[in-house]
Amino acid sequence: MVSERGAGLGRTPAACFRDELRDFFHFVVHPRLGPRLPGRHAGSGWWEDWFPALSVGRLLKWAFFLWSVNLVFLGPIAVAAATAGGATHRLNIHNIPWMAALVWAPIVEELVFRYGLRRVGAIWWLVPAAVAAMLMGATWSGILLLAGILLVCWMPYLANIPYARKPIPWRYRLGYRRLFPWVFHAASLLFAAVHLYNFTLQAGTPWWLFPLLVLPQWLTGLVLGWLRVKRGIGASMLLHGMFNGGPLLVVWLVIQWAPDMAGAL
């Protein structure tokens, strides 16, 4: 990773956070595949798709943006909806799933919901395989399947197999560009809907409360989708892990320093 404003051979100066925030809001209204954000090396598309030239500080700014909006606006709405519908969160604060939240979920969920946004030719095999890994969970079988998926994604470039990197025909690419806004928003909505599993729902919970329960995940999905398209899948995976880690860290600190408060949760 490099500094936010670093510039070098084959590189244009990176956009500041305010510019990126403006680009994000414009993108949500008018999703499109290009252009990429400035700051990428020329001619290293696959490498920077997985290993982004992006500072940790910039990712933290996006994480703080998401935490702030969710804490102040969307989180209270979700809590109110859960209270009204009798839904309870499945998280066991005394057994925090660090590995699943910081590593497993960011990799698997980004492969399921966002990798294909720019690699549409891989959707036919990758999404079913990644969904299977997601359903298996962080078991040995799920981990082996995930490792196999990553190997297949990387092999054409690591082994320098040109025919395996052949792009899809131009007419199909044009068709996908026209459908891309629908695909982008559908992926964000599906990502949010999957997180209904985080709740134990009562039989009488009104269906119209369901979208309110996952408003934080919906916004997060929009940001992660934008970041995947503009920066790469590696950037969205890193931000996903950071976003998950923040609230869990707060819960862990409460358990360590205020156990009485934790017992009341």
N, C-alpha and C positions, 0 to 999 in steps of 0.2 A: 504494500500500500504506500501511497505517497501523500504528501501534504496537500491540503485543500486547494491551494493556489499554485502548486508546483507546476513548472513547465519544463519541458526538455525536448530532446530530439524526437520529432514526429508527434508532438503533443501540443494541444492548444490549452490555454489557461482554463482551469476548472471554474465552473459557475459558483457564485456564492450561494449560501443557503437561501437567502431571500429570492434569488432568481429561480432556484430549484422549487421553492414553495409556489411561486407564481406559475411555473411550468406544470407542476402537479395539478393545480386547480384547473388550468386550461385543458390539460390532458383528460381529466375526469369528464369534462363537458364534451370534448372532441377527441376521443381516443384514436391514436394512429401509431403506426409502427416506427415512424421516424420524425425528425432526426434524433440521433443519440445526443445525450448531454455532452458538452465539451469536457475534455480532460482525458480522453482515451488515447492510447497509442495507435498509430496507424498500422494496419496489417497484422494485428494480434487479436482478431475477433474472438476466436475460441478461448484463448488464454484469459482474456479479460472478462469473458462471459462467466467464467468460473472463479477467477482470481482478480477481482476488480481493483483498478487503480483508484482507490477511494479511501480516505482517511477514517480512522476509528472515530475521530471527533465529529466528522460529518454524519456518520451513522448514529452517533449518540444524540445529535441535534434532532434527527428524525425520530428517534426513540422518545426523547423528551417531548416532542410535538405530539406524538400519539398518546403518551401517558397523560399529558396535560389535558388534551381534548377529552379523553375518555374519563379522566378523574372529575373534571369540572362539568361536562355536559352529558356525554353518552352513558357513562357509568351510572350516575344517579337514575337515569331513565331505565336502564336495565335492572337496577336494584328494585325500583318501584314496580316494574312489571313482574319481577320474580315474586315480590311480596304479594301483589294482587292476585297472581295466579297460583300461589302456593308452591312455587318451584324452589328447589334448594340446589346449591352447587355441590358437585361430587368431590371437590378437592378435599383431601384429608390433610389438614395443616400440620399434623404430627408425622406425616409420611410424604414429604414434598418430593414429587417426581422430577428431580433435577435433570437426570439424563434424558428423559423423554421430552422435557420442556426446552432444554437448551440445545440438544443435538438431534434427537430422533425426529421430533415434530417439525422443526425448521427444514430439515432435508426432505423428508417424505412429503410433507404438505406442499412444499414449493414444487416438487416434481409433479405432484398430482394436479395442482391448480394453476401453476404458472410457467413451468418449463416450456410447455407447448405453445405459449403465446408467441414465441419467436422461433420455435423449432416445430412447426406444425407438421412436418413430415414424419416426426417421431411419435405423434399422438396415438396412432393406431396400436402401437405395441407398448409404449411407455406408460400411458395412463392406466390401462388395465393392470400392468405389473406393479406400478406404484400404489394403486388402490389395494391390491392384494397385500403388499408389504404393510400398508397403513392398517389394514384390518388384522394382520398378524400381530402387530405391535412390536415392541423392542425385544422379541424373543430371538433365539439363535436362528430359527428359520427365517424370520423377518429380516434380521441383520444380513444373513447370507444373500437373500433375495435383493435387498437394497444394494449390497456390494456388487452384485451382478449387474444391476441396472446402471450403476455408475460406471462400471467397466465397459459396458456396451456404449454408453454415451461418450466415453473418452477414447475408446480404442481406435476409431478412424483417424484421430489426430495424433495419438501417441505412437501408433504404428504406421502413420503416414500412408493411409489408404485413400487415394483420391476419389475412386469411384463411390466409396461409401459416404462421401461428403457432397455428392452431386445434389444441387438444389432441385426442388420440385419445379415442374414446368411453369413457364411464365404466366400462362392463362389461369392456372390454379392459384398462383401467387396473387394475381390481380383480384380474383374472386375472394380470396381470404382477406385481402386488404379492405374490401367492401364490407365484409362480415365482421371485421375485427372489433368495432365498437360493441357489437352484441356479444361477441365471445368474451371480451374483457370484462364487461359488467356481469355476464352470466357466471364467469369464474369467481368473481368477488362475492356474488350472492351465494353460490354453492359453498364457498369457503366459510362464509358466515353460518350457513345452515348446518354444516357438519358440526359446528361447535354447540349446537343444541344438545349434543350428547354430554356436554359438560354439566348438564342440569338433570336432576331427578324431577320429572314432570308429573303432576297429578292428573288423574283421569279427567277432571273437570276443568283443566286449564284452558281458557279460551284460545283458539287458534290464532286470533289476531294479536295476541301478546308475544307469540313466538319471534317475529322479527325484532321486537323491542329488546328481547333478551340478548340478542347477538349484535346489537348496534356497534359496540366497540370492535368486534371482529370484522364487521363489514367495512368500517373505516380503515382498519389495519390492512384488510385485503386490497382495498383500493391503492393504498400507499405501496404495499409490497408489489402489486401488479405494475404500477407505474415504474418502480425502481427496477423490476426485472426487465421491462422493456427498454428503459433508458440507460441502465448501467450493466445489468447482467444477472444471471441466476445466482451467482455467488453473493452479490450484494443483497439480494432479497433474502437469502438464507441467513446471512449474518444479522441483518436487521430483525428478522423474525426471532432469532435466538435472543437478541438483546431485549426485544419487546417482551418476550416471555419471562426473561430473567428478572426484570425490574420488580414487578409485583411479588414474585416469589422471594426475592431478596428481602423485601419489606416484611413479608410474613415471617421469614426466618429470623429477622432481627427482632420482631415483636416477641417471638417465642423465646429468644435468648435473653432479652432484656426486660420484657414485661409479660411473664408467663401468666399472670392473673388475667391480663387483657386477652391473651390468646385463648385462655379457657372459656372466655365469654363468647368467642366467635362461633 
